[in-house]
Amino acid sequence: MSVFQQPIRHFIKLSDYTYKLIKKCCNGDRVIDLLFHFPISIIKRSGDINNFKPQEKLTVVLKIINHVVPNRKGSPYKIIGQTDNGDLVTIIYFNYRIPYLKKIFLINERYTISGKAECNYDGIKIFHPDVVASPSMLKYYIGVEPIYPLVGNLTNKTILYVINSILKIIPKDFDYLSPEIKEKYQLPNFFDSLVNVHHPKGERDLMDNFIFRKRIALDELLANQIRLRQLRENIFEHILPKFEKRGVLLNKLNLPFELTEDQKKCIKEIEQDLCSGHAMNRLIQGDVGSGKTVVAFISMLIIIENGFQTAFLAPTEILAWQHFETIKKLSKSLNIDIDIMVSSNRKARKKQIQDLQNGITQILIGTHAILEENIEFMNLGLVVIDEQHRFGVMQRISLIKKCKYPNILAMSATPIPRTMVLGCYGDLDVSVIKNKPASRIPVETAVMNISKIDELVTRLKKMNTQIFWVCPVIEESEDLIDVNTRCDYLCKVFSEDNVKVLHGKMKAIEKDFIMHEFNHGKFKVLVCTTVIEVGVDIPNANVIVIEHAERFGLAQLHQLRGRVGRGNQKAYCILVYHNHISEIGKQRLQLMKSTNDGFILSEEDLKLRGAGDILGKEQSGFHSLRFSDFSNNYNLLTIAEEISQLIDIHSNSTKDLLNIFNRISEEYVV
């Protein structure tokens, strides 16, 4: 085990309390967890008593000569100190405990004092100093001090001490990139990068384009590219049979609609993959409502007809059940065995596993529950992954290992720019479904101010349709409307029986019950969070109101808009913005109003907000990349991809790289 993987307690003594705080603050207790906890700002401390700047903190050594106790309540407590040059400095506290201050500032004792200072007609004052230390500590509090994110009672002084102590034990010559690669791409050493990131010299050194931060960002991207290469190797190391049997199931299939030309083209590309004798590794990109699920279903029928099982992985239980119901309807005349596996139906798990191992279950639809180690298939031949970006690299690998012949068909309803495809998925083959079924009527989008909400609700009450009402937060917030507050308001208009709440913190059984009731028209308005962002199909819901629309990304707004207009009625999306909206916010909402093309919106979102928001980073609860962003670091992504082709991905140095970044690359979810 390298020094980076070892607990920090192996190298530095810490109390149990401090250790727990650092572990929580740094998301781990390894050396690398601590070193990857980067400063977010700086404090400049000046040692020049005659020439310090207002934004700097003054650091001086003072001999305490007097305490001035205030004679009336509310007046400041003053401590008079003198420098070695005879200059007088007054330390001022507005909230104080006299016994405590007399204890830490002893008369005739010398201290290093640092804090916010000012100089005016009655001399130099330091207000509530944040440093009171021995005179020998003076040199440590002059210059630039990095400031770190903290938790609980953990102090910046403590974490700074621990980080500097750990930096001393890191091998200076450690690097997993060869000198030739570093020279070719003009990259600094790994050790130098860590040291300089933790010792910024100014504000610029906190920026992502700081050369030493860029090196760490590149390493992170490289680790991900290597994981993707390993994923692809795992897929293509198998020699596959050609899945050429056709006819029986497809001839029986009676679709209630005509396939679009894009769907037919996509199916043809999948058929070519399955007949090639090589593993399929294909991504279907399709706008909201373009018919990706039908394409995936037909692909599964090809596999089943050749005597193999299929798995359909969805990121949420709501979406899994939605796919289960859809595929059951489509396969009504086919006599195939379909099952669903989610965390909430564990009572059925034993029989489900038996049916999988005996080859009885032909299509298994489910959530992360499918990934559990004890879930084994008899002959899994195809894995369909919906909302591909919600699953990490290692999660995909664990599912591939369950495959006898690992064909992968990924789907994304979020149109993804080429930059994102390269960064998230590696060298996937990509099929695009742009055209929607002819029966789909475009959703009409309107933008309105919150001041008109009463007028909006009055109009909605008269409409014979069900309504989604999306709020950005679950719980009460100072500047955001939460689902419960909005529900209370709407209940007064529509009645309590006609308004229900749905959000991610509810138990799965509660969510399923509410969605079932809504789907069967038992109430009119569903007040919810973005939990309904993907996969929810309620044909009778033809209005969606998105509150605080200025807070959402374009691609996410487009996904939410896709929840309506799924029947044959005219549908509406109302984007409600609150006060203090920015000019960019207004532009984004107007763009939503002007186009229903998700591909155009995704490109604009990449420019305006960055890659993380495009793929729902904030909403999924995961951080995609810790040190880099695809949109701002496309050049780095290209370099990382090039380097991944130049190095041996199974070498010891590469293993070092992956071990250092394993908690990022293994949990990689955008």
Sequence and secondary structure as in RCSB ss.txt:
>XXXX:A:sequence
MSVFQQPIRHFIKLSDYTYKLIKKCCNGDRVIDLLFHFPISIIKRSGDINNFKPQEKLTVVLKIINHVVPNRKGS
PYKIIGQTDNGDLVTIIYFNYRIPYLKKIFLINERYTISGKAECNYDGIKIFHPDVVASPSMLKYYIGVEPIYPL
VGNLTNKTILYVINSILKIIPKDFDYLSPEIKEKYQLPNFFDSLVNVHHPKGERDLMDNFIFRKRIALDELLANQ
IRLRQLRENIFEHILPKFEKRGVLLNKLNLPFELTEDQKKCIKEIEQDLCSGHAMNRLIQGDVGSGKTVVAFISM
LIIIENGFQTAFLAPTEILAWQHFETIKKLSKSLNIDIDIMVSSNRKARKKQIQDLQNGITQILIGTHAILEENI
EFMNLGLVVIDEQHRFGVMQRISLIKKCKYPNILAMSATPIPRTMVLGCYGDLDVSVIKNKPASRIPVETAVMNI
SKIDELVTRLKKMNTQIFWVCPVIEESEDLIDVNTRCDYLCKVFSEDNVKVLHGKMKAIEKDFIMHEFNHGKFKV
LVCTTVIEVGVDIPNANVIVIEHAERFGLAQLHQLRGRVGRGNQKAYCILVYHNHISEIGKQRLQLMKSTNDGFI
LSEEDLKLRGAGDILGKEQSGFHSLRFSDFSNNYNLLTIAEEISQLIDIHSNSTKDLLNIFNRISEEYVV
>XXXX:A:secstr
  GGGSBGGGTS   HHHHHHHHHHTTSSBHHHHHT    EEEEEE  TTS  TTSEEEEEEEEEEEE  SSTT 
 EEEEEE TTS EEEEEESS  HHHHHHHS TT EEEEEEEEEEETTEEEEEEEEEEE GGGGGGGSEEEEE   
 TT  HHHHHHHHHHHHTTS TT  SS HHHHHHTT   HHHHHHHHSS SSGGGGSTTSHHHHHHHHHHHHHHH
HHHHHHHHHHHTS        SHHHHH   SS   HHHHHHHHHHHHHHTTTS  EEEEEE TTS HHHHHHHHH
HHHHHTT EEEEE SSHHHHHHHHHHHHHHTTTT   EEEE GGGGGGHHHHHHHHHTT  SEEEESGGGGSTT 
  SSEEEEEEESGGGS HHHHHHHHTTEEEEEEEEEESS   HHHHHHHHSS EEEEE    TT    EEEEEEG
GGHHHHHHHHHHSSSEEEEE SBSS  SSS BHHHHHHHHHHHH GGGEEEE TTS HHHHHHHHHHHHTTS SE
EEE GGGSSS   TTEEEEEEETGGGS HHHHHHHHTTS  SSS  EEEEEE SS  HHHHHHHHHHHH   HHH
HHHHHHHHT HHHHTTHHHHT  S SS  TTT HHHHHHHHHHHHHS TTSHHHHHHHHHTHHHHTT   
